[in-house]
Amino acid sequence: MPKIRTGEEEASETIDSGSVLPVRNSEKIIKKICLAGRWTAAVAVLCLLGWYCAHPDYYGGQGFQALFTSGRTYFMILFSTVLIAAALLPNRLSERDNRIFGWVWFLLSPFAVYFSLLYLNAVKFSIHFTQLNKIAVFFTFWFLYLVVFFLLVLTGSLRLPVILTSVAVAVLGIANCFVIGFRGMALSAGDLFSLRTALTVASSYEYEIDWYIFAEVFLTLAICIVSCKIRGFKVMHWKIRGVLLCVWLIFSGLFYHICCKTEFLEENDIRSEGFTHQLRYKKYDMLFTTLCTCFYLAVDKPEGYSVEKVREIAEDYVAAEAGTDGKDSGESGYDTPNLVVIMNESFADYANIGQGLSMSEDCMPFIHGLTENTIKGNAYASIFGGNTPNSEYEFLTGNTMGFLPPSSVGFHLFVRGAMPSLASEYKSAGYNTLAMHPYRGTNYRRNIVYPQIGFDTYYARVDFPHPDYIRSYISDQTLVERVIEEYEKNLKTGKPFFSYNVTVQNHGDYLRSNTKNLDDSIQVLTPGVDTTRTQMHTNLIKASDEAFEYLVQYFSEQEEPTVIVMFGDHQANLGDSTYKYLIGEEENLTPEELMEKYKVPFIAWANYDIQEETIEKTSLNYLYSILAERLNLPMTGYQRYLSDLSEEIPVLAAGGYWTKDGEFYELDDQESPYFERVNEYNILEYNHIFGKNSRCLELFSLAE
């Protein structure tokens, strides 16, 4: 007899069937997504295998005939087959075995991530794992485990922490290799503040994916595929995750305390000083060296710092500034000619660096030949190959980057509000102050920093309506023509004119494929160097020399007294082979010998009578003070202090300093007889940057 269903039973069945259908549909969607993911991974492996086959330099560099004679090829085929099988075959492990596999892989993943990155860097930077500093290796794995366990607590997944960590480390490692190739300096923590700027110039470079970069991509994909084989399961109860978070906080705090609040790293000879961090990779590896740059972003007070000490040091210079006698410009005691400053991108005289490059003709004929009413010489920068605003910072403030973290950028970290500078000084002296840089105005926060340090007006690339280009950058000639145009406008105001300009024409990279509007008639004759880069750079310098000649010729015909100053921000990265010829293997150089990489030319010319002079050695932090003292330009007490200091210590930059007796010392050398004098400078600079309400304004500003 058929069972008669009640209304409640019918309603219950309706509810049950309605709840089952969405679950089944969601399971089907998940299965389709997983299947698509497995096939995507398999196709990715096949694509990488095809990329490998298409690049003979990966398997011997003897053409495609070497493809099947290389053991690397058979390894790639075997490894690719295993990965494709791993990607396509479903995980048939029991729940218990899947859970064990997941936890074992999670705990071993930092080793997989670490050694994949080590393979990328080992040959490039002569790293031998057994020769690495054991403490540095321990801290590296401590850091990696902190990362994966934090992501575990955050996501509740064993797969995502491994995937995210491996991808992030691979991106860091590959980006670092490219950056070193482009600018000659490794990535550091301070570069995070310049990420936006880096992205704006990234398209100007050529990227070569060598075998080691390819292998890093391939190994990272393998780590991700293995991670995805873990079937999802509830990792741990939320209460256990809470306990794990507390444990993580304890170990993170301990890591931070040891690295940042104690002298433990320094006591074990683990430091991150200078800008060529890659020279330390063979001792500490790339990951820990880069991590170390984070520990040194903070600036400690110099020994003996106090506001009273600042005023004690400043007393004589403040009194001298307040007591200046009147001269040609009323009671100010200084002259007020127009001042045009050009900081020229990658401007360097490679005939005068190390052994020097031999060229078919002089690439700086006008500057080399200009002697009348001229002061010229060599200045030392604190940077090489990039981070241009650090040279701006040194010139405009008189502060040296040597007292600041080696991975920092002055405009990012040390100008966070109104700050006395050369621009504010000239503004208070009655000048109209103008800054120009024919590139993106937001790079390195210039659009924010320039007004804060005293510039009335800032013109960037968008303000050059009809420029001429050399390669993909606005030419120096366009910039100097704009300087003349702005000078002529300024004549109507009756005020003196201060024009500060940063060029972009000579910016890297130096590719043979990008020579638009560049006369490349000068040939580099030195064998064994990077011919493409050196010849292109040499001809760019010739174009800068011609633009400078045009500017000088114009002002030589003007009655308004005018001083023109031009200097390089840093040397260009012209390749390892070029610098190996010029100065030798970097790892074998003393700090003094390495300073040759930081030498740039400067020239100051006036359209009125001045005493000619050649200054063999100075540094960019001193440059204005030295010129102002000789030309009777406006000077603050701080600049008078720097002028006096330069008599005892002619060069002081991040790499070290030379004294008047020709001896060279590193900045932290407490055995130096000049250590107290250097520390005195550090005290004044610290007050200039961090003094806030206790800043000694009468030292850093013109007397009113």
C-alpha positions as CSV (number, residue, x, y, z in Angstrom):
1,M,0.0,0.0,0.0
2,P,1.5,3.4,-1.0
3,K,2.7,5.6,1.7
4,I,0.8,8.8,2.0
5,R,3.2,11.8,2.5
6,T,2.2,14.6,4.9
7,G,2.6,18.3,4.1
8,E,5.5,18.5,6.5
9,E,7.4,15.7,4.7
10,E,6.8,17.4,1.3
11,A,8.0,20.7,2.7
12,S,11.1,19.1,4.3
13,E,12.0,17.4,1.0
14,T,11.6,20.7,-0.8
15,I,14.0,22.4,1.6
16,D,16.6,19.6,1.4
17,S,16.6,19.5,-2.3
18,G,16.9,23.2,-2.5
19,S,20.0,23.2,-0.2
20,V,21.7,20.4,-2.0
21,L,21.6,21.9,-5.5
22,P,23.7,25.0,-4.7
23,V,26.3,22.8,-3.0
24,R,26.6,20.5,-5.9
25,N,26.8,23.5,-8.3
26,S,29.6,25.1,-6.3
27,E,31.5,21.8,-6.2
28,K,31.3,21.6,-10.0
29,I,32.6,25.2,-10.3
30,I,35.5,24.4,-8.0
31,K,36.4,21.3,-9.9
32,K,36.4,23.2,-13.2
33,I,38.6,25.9,-11.7
34,C,41.0,23.3,-10.4
35,L,41.1,21.5,-13.7
36,A,41.7,24.8,-15.5
37,G,44.5,25.6,-13.0
38,R,46.1,22.2,-13.5
39,W,46.1,22.6,-17.3
40,T,47.4,26.2,-17.0
41,A,50.3,25.0,-14.9
42,A,51.1,22.2,-17.4
43,V,51.0,24.6,-20.3
44,A,53.2,27.0,-18.4
45,V,55.8,24.3,-17.9
46,L,55.7,23.5,-21.7
47,C,56.1,27.2,-22.6
48,L,59.2,27.4,-20.3
49,L,60.6,24.3,-21.9
50,G,60.0,25.8,-25.3
51,W,61.7,29.0,-24.2
52,Y,64.7,27.0,-23.0
53,C,65.0,25.2,-26.4
54,A,64.8,28.6,-28.2
55,H,67.9,30.0,-26.4
56,P,71.1,28.2,-27.3
57,D,73.1,30.2,-24.8
58,Y,71.3,28.2,-22.1
59,Y,72.8,24.9,-23.2
60,G,76.2,25.7,-24.4
61,G,75.9,28.7,-26.7
62,Q,77.0,26.7,-29.8
63,G,73.7,26.9,-31.6
64,F,70.8,24.5,-31.8
65,Q,73.0,21.6,-32.6
66,A,74.1,21.6,-29.0
67,L,70.5,21.1,-27.7
68,F,70.7,17.3,-27.4
69,T,74.3,17.1,-26.4
70,S,73.8,19.1,-23.2
71,G,73.0,17.3,-20.0
72,R,71.0,20.3,-19.0
73,T,68.5,19.6,-21.8
74,Y,67.8,16.1,-20.5
75,F,67.4,17.4,-17.0
76,M,65.0,20.0,-18.2
77,I,62.9,17.4,-20.2
78,L,62.8,15.0,-17.2
79,F,62.0,17.8,-14.7
80,S,59.3,19.2,-17.0
81,T,57.7,15.8,-17.4
82,V,57.6,15.3,-13.7
83,L,56.0,18.8,-13.2
84,I,53.4,18.3,-15.9
85,A,52.5,14.9,-14.4
86,A,52.3,16.6,-10.9
87,A,50.1,19.3,-12.3
88,L,47.7,17.1,-14.2
89,L,47.3,14.1,-11.9
90,P,44.9,14.5,-9.0
91,N,46.1,14.1,-5.4
92,R,44.9,10.5,-4.4
93,L,46.4,10.6,-1.0
94,S,44.2,9.8,2.0
95,E,43.2,12.7,4.2
96,R,45.8,11.7,6.8
97,D,48.6,11.4,4.3
98,N,47.5,14.6,2.6
99,R,47.7,16.4,5.9
100,I,51.2,15.0,6.6
101,F,52.4,15.9,3.1
102,G,51.0,19.5,3.5
103,W,52.7,20.1,6.8
104,V,56.1,18.6,5.7
105,W,56.1,20.7,2.5
106,F,55.2,23.8,4.4
107,L,58.0,23.3,6.9
108,L,60.5,22.5,4.2
109,S,59.4,25.3,1.9
110,P,61.8,28.0,3.2
111,F,64.7,25.8,2.2
112,A,63.2,25.4,-1.3
113,V,62.7,29.2,-1.6
114,Y,66.2,29.9,-0.3
115,F,68.1,27.5,-2.5
116,S,66.2,28.5,-5.6
117,L,67.3,32.1,-5.0
118,L,70.8,31.0,-4.1
119,Y,71.1,29.3,-7.5
120,L,70.2,32.5,-9.2
121,N,72.9,34.5,-7.3
122,A,75.6,32.0,-6.7
123,V,77.5,32.2,-10.0
124,K,76.7,35.9,-10.5
125,F,78.2,37.0,-7.2
126,S,80.6,34.1,-6.4
127,I,78.5,32.8,-3.4
128,H,79.4,29.5,-1.9
129,F,76.9,28.3,0.6
130,T,79.5,26.6,2.9
131,Q,81.5,29.8,3.0
132,L,78.6,32.0,4.1
133,N,78.5,33.6,7.5
134,K,76.6,31.0,9.6
135,I,74.9,33.7,11.7
136,A,73.7,35.4,8.6
137,V,72.3,32.1,7.2
138,F,70.6,31.4,10.6
139,F,68.9,34.8,10.5
140,T,67.9,34.4,6.9
141,F,66.0,31.2,7.7
142,W,64.6,32.8,10.9
143,F,63.2,35.6,8.7
144,L,61.7,33.2,6.1
145,Y,60.0,31.2,8.8
146,L,58.6,34.3,10.3
147,V,57.1,35.2,6.9
148,V,55.5,31.8,6.1
149,F,54.1,31.4,9.6
150,F,52.6,34.9,9.6
151,L,50.9,34.1,6.3
152,L,49.7,30.8,7.8
153,V,48.0,32.6,10.7
154,L,46.7,35.2,8.3
155,T,45.2,32.9,5.6
156,G,44.7,29.6,7.5
157,S,46.2,27.8,4.5
158,L,49.4,25.8,4.0
159,R,49.5,26.5,0.2
160,L,49.2,30.3,0.0
161,P,52.1,31.1,2.4
162,V,54.5,29.0,0.3
163,I,53.3,30.4,-3.0
164,L,53.3,34.0,-1.9
165,T,56.7,33.7,-0.3
166,S,58.3,32.0,-3.3
167,V,56.9,34.4,-5.8
168,A,57.9,37.5,-3.7
169,V,61.5,36.2,-3.2
170,A,61.8,35.4,-6.9
171,V,60.6,38.8,-7.9
172,L,63.0,40.4,-5.5
173,G,65.9,38.3,-6.8
174,I,65.2,38.9,-10.5
175,A,64.6,42.6,-10.0
176,N,67.8,42.9,-8.1
177,C,69.8,41.3,-10.9
178,F,68.3,43.7,-13.4
179,V,68.9,46.8,-11.1
180,I,72.6,45.8,-10.6
181,G,72.9,45.5,-14.4
182,F,71.3,48.9,-15.0
183,R,72.9,51.1,-12.3
184,G,75.7,49.0,-10.8
185,M,74.2,49.0,-7.3
186,A,72.0,46.4,-5.6
187,L,68.5,46.9,-4.4
188,S,68.1,48.1,-0.8
189,A,65.3,48.9,1.5
190,G,65.4,52.6,0.6
191,D,64.5,51.7,-3.0
192,L,61.0,50.9,-1.8
193,F,60.4,54.7,-1.5
194,S,61.6,55.1,-5.1
195,L,59.5,52.3,-6.6
196,R,57.2,54.7,-8.4
197,T,60.1,56.5,-9.9
198,A,61.8,53.2,-10.9
199,L,58.6,52.2,-12.8
200,T,58.7,55.4,-14.8
201,V,62.1,54.7,-16.2
202,A,61.8,50.9,-16.4
203,S,60.9,51.0,-20.1
204,S,64.1,52.7,-21.0
205,Y,66.2,49.6,-20.3
206,E,66.7,46.3,-22.1
207,Y,66.1,43.2,-20.1
208,E,68.1,40.0,-20.8
209,I,66.8,36.8,-19.3
210,D,69.8,34.6,-18.8
211,W,69.9,31.0,-17.7
212,Y,69.9,31.8,-14.0
213,I,66.9,34.1,-14.2
214,F,65.1,31.6,-16.3
215,A,66.0,28.9,-13.8
216,E,64.6,31.0,-10.9
217,V,61.3,31.4,-12.8
218,F,61.2,27.6,-13.5
219,L,62.0,26.6,-9.9
220,T,59.4,29.1,-8.6
221,L,56.8,27.6,-10.8
222,A,57.8,24.1,-9.5
223,I,57.4,25.3,-5.9
224,C,53.9,26.7,-6.8
225,I,52.8,23.5,-8.5
226,V,53.9,21.3,-5.6
227,S,52.1,23.6,-3.2
228,C,48.9,23.4,-5.2
229,K,49.0,19.6,-4.9
230,I,48.0,19.9,-1.3
231,R,44.2,19.4,-0.9
232,G,42.6,22.0,1.2
233,F,41.8,21.1,4.8
234,K,41.2,22.9,8.0
235,V,44.7,23.7,9.2
236,M,44.0,24.5,12.8
237,H,41.3,25.7,15.2
238,W,41.1,29.5,15.6
239,K,42.2,29.2,19.2
240,I,45.4,27.4,18.1
241,R,46.0,30.1,15.5
242,G,45.7,32.7,18.2
243,V,48.3,30.9,20.3
244,L,50.5,30.7,17.2
245,L,50.1,34.4,16.6
246,C,51.3,35.1,20.1
247,V,54.4,32.9,19.6
248,W,55.0,34.6,16.3
249,L,54.9,38.0,17.9
250,I,57.5,36.9,20.5
251,F,59.9,35.6,17.9
252,S,59.4,38.6,15.7
253,G,60.0,40.9,18.5
254,L,63.2,39.0,19.4
255,F,64.3,39.2,15.8
256,Y,63.7,42.9,15.7
257,H,65.4,43.5,19.0
258,I,68.6,41.6,18.1
259,C,68.9,43.1,14.7
260,C,67.9,46.7,15.4
261,K,68.3,47.4,19.1
262,T,71.6,45.7,19.8
263,E,75.1,45.6,18.4
264,F,74.9,41.9,17.8
265,L,75.3,42.1,14.0
266,E,78.1,44.6,14.1
267,E,79.9,42.5,16.8
268,N,79.8,39.5,14.4
269,D,81.0,41.6,11.5
270,I,77.6,41.7,9.8
271,R,77.1,45.2,8.4
272,S,75.4,46.8,5.4
273,E,77.4,50.0,4.7
274,G,78.1,51.7,1.4
275,F,76.1,51.4,-1.8
276,T,77.6,48.4,-3.5
277,H,75.8,45.9,-1.3
278,Q,76.5,43.1,-3.8
279,L,80.1,43.0,-2.7
280,R,78.8,41.5,0.6
281,Y,76.7,38.7,-1.0
282,K,79.6,36.2,-0.9
283,K,79.6,36.6,2.9
284,Y,76.0,37.0,3.8
285,D,74.0,36.1,0.6
286,M,71.7,38.4,-1.3
287,L,68.6,37.9,0.8
288,F,70.1,38.7,4.2
289,T,72.2,41.6,2.8
290,T,69.1,43.2,1.4
291,L,67.3,42.6,4.7
292,C,70.1,44.2,6.6
293,T,69.5,47.5,4.7
294,C,66.2,47.7,6.5
295,F,67.9,47.7,9.8
296,Y,69.9,50.8,9.0
297,L,67.1,53.2,7.8
298,A,66.9,54.9,11.1
299,V,69.5,57.6,12.0
300,D,71.0,57.5,15.5
301,K,72.1,60.7,17.2
302,P,75.8,61.3,16.8
303,E,78.0,60.9,19.8
304,G,77.7,63.9,22.2
305,Y,74.7,65.5,20.4
306,S,72.7,68.1,22.2
307,V,71.2,71.5,21.3
308,E,73.7,73.2,23.5
309,K,76.6,71.4,21.7
310,V,75.1,72.6,18.3
311,R,75.0,76.2,19.5
312,E,78.6,75.9,20.9
313,I,79.9,74.7,17.5
314,A,77.8,77.3,15.6
315,E,78.6,80.3,17.8
316,D,81.6,81.6,15.8
317,Y,79.9,81.1,12.5
318,V,76.6,82.7,13.5
319,A,78.5,85.7,14.9
320,A,80.6,86.0,11.7
321,E,77.4,85.9,9.6
322,A,75.6,88.5,11.7
323,G,78.7,90.8,11.6
324,T,79.4,90.8,7.9
325,D,80.5,94.2,6.6
326,G,78.6,95.8,3.7
327,K,80.0,95.5,0.2
328,D,78.7,95.9,-3.3
329,S,75.2,94.8,-2.4
330,G,74.4,97.2,0.4
331,E,74.9,95.9,3.9
332,S,74.6,92.2,3.0
333,G,78.4,91.7,2.6
334,Y,78.0,89.5,-0.5
335,D,77.5,89.9,-4.3
336,T,74.2,89.0,-6.0
337,P,75.0,87.8,-9.5
338,N,72.5,85.6,-11.3
339,L,73.3,82.0,-10.5
340,V,72.5,79.2,-13.0
341,V,73.2,75.7,-11.6
342,I,73.1,72.6,-13.8
343,M,73.3,69.2,-12.2
344,N,74.0,67.1,-15.3
345,E,72.7,63.5,-15.4
346,S,75.6,60.9,-15.5
347,F,78.1,63.6,-16.4
348,A,81.6,62.1,-16.0
349,D,85.0,62.5,-17.6
350,Y,86.0,59.0,-18.4
351,A,89.4,60.1,-19.8
352,N,90.1,61.1,-16.2
353,I,88.9,58.1,-14.2
354,G,91.3,55.3,-13.3
355,Q,93.4,54.4,-16.3
356,G,91.1,56.5,-18.5
357,L,89.4,55.6,-21.7
358,S,91.1,56.4,-25.0
359,M,88.9,58.1,-27.6
360,S,89.1,59.2,-31.2
361,E,88.6,62.8,-30.1
362,D,87.9,64.8,-26.9
363,C,84.3,64.5,-25.9
364,M,84.5,67.6,-23.7
365,P,86.5,70.0,-25.9
366,F,84.8,73.2,-24.7
367,I,84.9,72.5,-21.0
368,H,88.5,71.3,-21.1
369,G,89.5,74.4,-23.1
370,L,87.6,76.9,-21.0
371,T,90.0,78.6,-18.5
372,E,89.2,82.3,-18.3
373,N,87.1,83.3,-15.4
374,T,86.7,79.6,-14.5
375,I,87.0,77.4,-11.5
376,K,87.0,73.7,-12.3
377,G,88.0,70.4,-10.9
378,N,86.7,67.1,-9.5
379,A,84.1,66.5,-6.9
380,Y,83.2,63.2,-5.2
381,A,79.6,62.1,-5.0
382,S,78.1,59.6,-2.5
383,I,76.3,57.6,-5.2
384,F,77.0,55.6,-8.3
385,G,74.8,54.8,-11.2
386,G,71.5,56.0,-9.7
387,N,69.6,57.7,-6.9
388,T,70.3,61.1,-8.4
389,P,68.5,63.2,-5.8
390,N,71.1,62.2,-3.2
391,S,73.6,64.4,-5.1
392,E,70.9,67.2,-5.3
393,Y,70.4,66.8,-1.5
394,E,74.1,67.1,-0.8
395,F,74.6,70.2,-3.0
396,L,71.5,72.0,-2.0
397,T,71.7,71.4,1.8
398,G,75.4,71.0,2.4
399,N,74.6,67.7,4.3
400,T,76.5,64.6,3.4
401,M,74.8,61.3,2.7
402,G,77.8,59.7,4.6
403,F,76.0,60.3,7.9
404,L,72.7,58.9,6.6
405,P,71.7,55.3,5.9
406,P,73.4,53.9,2.8
407,S,70.1,52.6,1.4
408,S,68.2,55.9,1.9
409,V,67.3,58.7,-0.5
410,G,67.6,62.2,0.9
411,F,64.4,63.6,-0.6
412,H,62.3,60.6,0.6
413,L,63.3,60.4,4.2
414,F,65.0,63.6,5.3
415,V,62.9,66.4,3.8
416,R,59.6,66.1,5.5
417,G,58.7,69.8,5.8
418,A,60.1,73.2,5.4
419,M,63.9,72.9,5.4
420,P,66.7,75.5,5.0
421,S,68.6,75.0,1.8
422,L,70.4,76.9,-1.0
423,A,67.0,77.7,-2.5
424,S,65.5,79.2,0.7
425,E,68.8,81.1,1.2
426,Y,68.7,82.7,-2.2
427,K,65.0,83.4,-1.8
428,S,65.7,85.4,1.4
429,A,68.5,87.2,-0.4
430,G,66.0,88.6,-2.8
431,Y,66.3,86.2,-5.7
432,N,63.5,84.6,-7.8
433,T,64.1,80.8,-7.4
434,L,63.3,78.4,-10.2
435,A,63.9,74.7,-10.5
436,M,63.6,72.7,-13.7
437,H,63.9,69.0,-14.6
438,P,62.6,68.0,-18.0
439,Y,61.2,64.6,-16.8
440,R,58.4,63.4,-14.6
441,G,57.8,66.0,-11.9
442,T,56.7,63.5,-9.2
443,N,59.9,61.4,-9.4
444,Y,61.7,61.3,-6.0
445,R,59.0,63.7,-4.6
446,R,60.5,66.7,-6.3
447,N,57.1,68.3,-6.8
448,I,56.8,68.2,-2.9
449,V,60.4,68.7,-1.9
450,Y,61.3,71.7,-4.1
451,P,58.7,74.0,-2.6
452,Q,59.6,72.8,0.9
453,I,63.2,73.8,0.5
454,G,62.5,77.2,-1.0
455,F,61.9,77.1,-4.8
456,D,59.2,79.5,-6.0
457,T,58.6,77.6,-9.2
458,Y,59.2,74.1,-10.5
459,Y,59.0,73.2,-14.2
460,A,58.9,69.5,-15.1
461,R,58.6,67.7,-18.5
462,V,54.9,68.7,-19.0
463,D,56.1,72.3,-18.9
464,F,58.3,71.9,-22.0
465,P,55.8,72.2,-24.8
466,H,58.0,71.6,-27.9
467,P,61.2,69.9,-26.8
468,D,63.9,68.3,-28.8
469,Y,64.8,64.7,-27.9
470,I,68.1,62.8,-27.9
471,R,67.1,59.1,-27.7
472,S,64.0,59.1,-25.5
473,Y,64.9,62.0,-23.3
474,I,64.6,65.8,-23.6
475,S,68.0,67.2,-24.7
476,D,70.4,69.4,-22.6
477,Q,70.1,71.9,-25.5
478,T,66.4,72.2,-24.9
479,L,67.0,72.8,-21.2
480,V,69.6,75.5,-21.6
481,E,67.4,77.3,-24.1
482,R,64.6,77.3,-21.6
483,V,67.0,78.6,-18.9
484,I,67.8,81.5,-21.3
485,E,64.0,82.1,-21.9
486,E,63.3,82.1,-18.1
487,Y,66.3,84.5,-17.5
488,E,64.9,87.0,-20.0
489,K,61.5,86.8,-18.4
490,N,63.1,87.4,-15.0
491,L,64.8,90.6,-16.2
492,K,61.5,92.3,-16.1
493,T,61.1,91.7,-12.3
494,G,64.3,93.5,-11.4
495,K,65.3,90.7,-9.1
496,P,68.4,88.5,-9.4
497,F,67.8,85.0,-10.8
498,F,68.6,81.6,-9.3
499,S,67.9,78.8,-11.7
500,Y,68.6,75.2,-10.6
501,N,68.4,72.6,-13.3
502,V,68.6,68.8,-13.4
503,T,69.2,67.3,-16.9
504,V,67.9,63.9,-18.1
505,Q,69.5,63.6,-21.6
506,N,72.3,61.2,-20.4
507,H,70.2,58.8,-18.4
508,G,70.8,55.1,-18.9
509,D,70.4,52.6,-20.4
510,Y,72.8,52.9,-23.3
511,L,71.4,50.7,-26.0
512,R,72.5,50.6,-29.6
513,S,68.8,50.3,-30.6
514,N,68.1,53.8,-29.1
515,T,70.4,56.4,-30.8
516,K,67.7,58.8,-32.1
517,N,69.2,62.3,-32.8
518,L,72.6,61.3,-31.3
519,D,75.7,62.0,-33.2
520,D,78.0,59.0,-32.5
521,S,81.1,60.1,-34.4
522,I,83.4,59.7,-31.3
523,Q,84.8,56.2,-31.0
524,V,86.2,54.6,-27.9
525,L,89.6,53.0,-28.8
526,T,90.2,51.1,-25.5
527,P,90.0,47.4,-26.1
528,G,88.1,45.1,-23.7
529,V,85.5,47.5,-22.5
530,D,81.8,47.6,-23.1
531,T,82.0,49.4,-26.4
532,T,78.3,50.0,-26.9
533,R,77.8,51.7,-23.6
534,T,81.0,53.6,-23.5
535,Q,80.7,55.0,-27.1
536,M,77.1,56.0,-26.5
537,H,77.8,57.7,-23.2
538,T,80.9,59.5,-24.7
539,N,78.8,61.0,-27.5
540,L,76.1,62.0,-25.0
541,I,78.7,63.9,-23.0
542,K,79.8,65.7,-26.2
543,A,76.2,66.9,-26.6
544,S,76.2,68.1,-23.0
545,D,79.5,70.0,-23.7
546,E,77.9,71.7,-26.7
547,A,74.9,72.7,-24.8
548,F,77.1,74.2,-22.0
549,E,79.0,76.1,-24.7
550,Y,75.8,77.5,-26.0
551,L,74.8,78.7,-22.6
552,V,78.2,80.3,-21.8
553,Q,78.3,82.0,-25.2
554,Y,74.9,83.5,-24.5
555,F,75.7,84.9,-21.1
556,S,79.1,86.1,-22.2
557,E,77.2,88.7,-24.2
558,Q,75.0,89.8,-21.3
559,E,75.7,92.7,-19.0
560,E,74.0,91.2,-15.9
561,P,76.7,89.5,-13.8
562,T,76.0,85.8,-14.0
563,V,77.7,82.6,-12.6
564,I,77.1,79.3,-14.2
565,V,77.9,76.1,-12.3
566,M,77.7,72.6,-13.8
567,F,78.6,69.3,-12.2
568,G,77.7,65.6,-12.6
569,D,75.4,63.8,-10.2
570,H,77.2,60.4,-10.5
571,Q,79.1,58.2,-12.9
572,A,77.1,56.0,-15.3
573,N,77.1,52.3,-15.1
574,L,79.1,51.4,-18.2
575,G,79.4,47.7,-17.4
576,D,81.6,45.5,-15.4
577,S,84.2,45.1,-18.1
578,T,84.6,48.8,-18.4
579,Y,85.2,49.3,-14.7
580,K,87.4,46.3,-14.5
581,Y,89.7,48.0,-17.0
582,L,89.4,51.5,-15.4
583,I,90.0,50.6,-11.7
584,G,90.3,46.8,-11.4
585,E,88.2,44.2,-9.7
586,E,86.0,45.9,-7.1
587,E,86.3,43.1,-4.5
588,N,90.1,43.6,-4.5
589,L,90.0,47.4,-4.1
590,T,90.6,49.3,-0.9
591,P,87.9,51.9,0.1
592,E,90.2,54.6,-1.1
593,E,90.7,53.0,-4.5
594,L,87.0,52.4,-4.8
595,M,86.4,56.2,-4.5
596,E,87.4,56.5,-8.1
597,K,83.9,55.3,-9.0
598,Y,82.4,58.4,-7.4
599,K,84.5,61.1,-9.0
600,V,82.6,63.6,-11.2
601,P,83.7,66.9,-12.9
602,F,82.5,70.3,-12.0
603,I,83.0,73.7,-13.6
604,A,82.0,77.3,-12.5
605,W,82.2,80.1,-15.0
606,A,81.4,83.8,-14.6
607,N,80.8,86.5,-17.3
608,Y,82.9,88.9,-15.2
609,D,86.4,88.7,-13.8
610,I,87.1,86.0,-11.2
611,Q,90.3,84.3,-10.1
612,E,90.9,81.1,-12.1
613,E,91.5,78.0,-10.2
614,T,91.7,74.2,-10.5
615,I,90.5,72.2,-7.4
616,E,91.7,68.6,-7.7
617,K,89.4,67.2,-4.9
618,T,86.3,68.3,-3.2
619,S,82.9,66.7,-2.6
620,L,79.3,67.7,-3.6
621,N,78.3,68.7,0.0
622,Y,81.2,71.3,0.0
623,L,80.8,72.4,-3.6
624,Y,78.6,75.5,-3.2
625,S,80.4,76.6,0.0
626,I,83.8,76.5,-1.7
627,L,82.5,78.4,-4.7
628,A,80.6,81.0,-2.6
629,E,83.7,81.7,-0.5
630,R,85.7,82.4,-3.7
631,L,83.1,84.4,-5.5
632,N,81.6,86.2,-2.5
633,L,78.2,84.7,-3.0
634,P,75.5,84.6,-0.3
635,M,76.7,82.3,2.6
636,T,75.0,81.0,5.7
637,G,77.0,80.2,8.9
638,Y,76.7,76.5,8.0
639,Q,78.3,77.1,4.6
640,R,81.1,79.1,6.3
641,Y,81.6,76.2,8.6
642,L,81.7,73.8,5.6
643,S,84.2,76.0,3.8
644,D,86.5,76.0,6.8
645,L,86.1,72.2,7.3
646,S,87.0,71.6,3.7
647,E,90.4,73.1,4.4
648,E,91.1,70.3,6.9
649,I,89.1,67.6,5.2
650,P,88.9,68.4,1.4
651,V,86.6,65.5,0.6
652,L,83.9,63.9,2.7
653,A,81.4,61.5,1.1
654,A,79.7,58.3,1.9
655,G,82.7,56.3,0.9
656,G,85.1,58.1,3.3
657,Y,87.2,61.2,3.4
658,W,90.6,62.6,2.5
659,T,92.4,64.9,4.9
660,K,94.7,67.9,4.0
661,D,97.7,65.7,4.5
662,G,96.5,63.2,1.9
663,E,95.4,60.4,4.3
664,F,92.2,58.5,3.6
665,Y,89.8,57.3,6.4
666,E,86.4,55.7,6.5
667,L,83.7,57.7,8.3
668,D,83.4,55.3,11.2
669,D,87.2,55.0,11.8
670,Q,87.5,56.1,15.4
671,E,91.3,55.9,15.2
672,S,91.4,58.8,12.8
673,P,92.9,62.0,14.3
674,Y,90.0,63.8,12.5
675,F,87.2,61.7,14.1
676,E,86.1,64.4,16.5
677,R,86.0,66.9,13.7
678,V,83.9,64.7,11.5
679,N,81.6,64.0,14.5
680,E,81.2,67.7,15.0
681,Y,79.9,68.0,11.4
682,N,77.6,65.1,12.1
683,I,76.1,66.9,15.1
684,L,75.4,70.0,13.0
685,E,73.8,67.9,10.2
686,Y,71.7,66.0,12.6
687,N,70.3,69.3,14.0
688,H,69.7,70.5,10.4
689,I,67.6,67.4,9.6
690,F,66.0,66.4,12.8
691,G,66.2,69.6,15.0
692,K,62.5,70.6,14.3
693,N,61.7,73.3,16.9
694,S,65.3,73.2,18.2
695,R,66.9,73.6,14.8
696,C,69.6,76.3,14.9
697,L,68.0,78.5,12.2
698,E,70.5,81.3,12.6
699,L,73.2,78.8,11.5
700,F,71.3,77.4,8.5
701,S,69.8,80.7,7.2
702,L,71.1,84.1,6.1
703,A,71.3,86.7,8.7
704,E,68.5,89.2,8.4
